[in-house]
Amino acid sequence: MSIPTDVASLKIMAHVYKQKETQSVFVKTVESLVDTVPYIDWVGIYVYENVDHKLVAASCFQDDLRWECNSELKFPVTDSSNSEIGMMIVRTRESIAFDVTDVSTLETIATAIGQDCLVN
């Protein structure tokens, strides 16, 4: 199950390391994960603003699958000083979709989009 996640990761990392605009990287992350990984149905990236969580990129802003997803993973987005500045949430309708490699790869993506894209 992890090969599609790895392929998506390569697309995302290429975008991150080209030093693209942060919003562009967020959108590319969401699109790559949903389009490339067949068992990922929704991805959202939130950035913390004071006490609020602002959804800055999502595969579907109107439907976050909160009530119909069977599996959900959350990954902190951290800056270069390891302060949590946001959250990446991945949801699927499948009951057992993610394996250990998926978790590791998605965690790496969340770290990269925070540490390499955002101005710290």
Helices and strands as residue ranges (DSSP letters): H 2-17, H 22-36, E 42-49, E 52-58, E 71-78, E 84-92, H 100-112, I 113-117
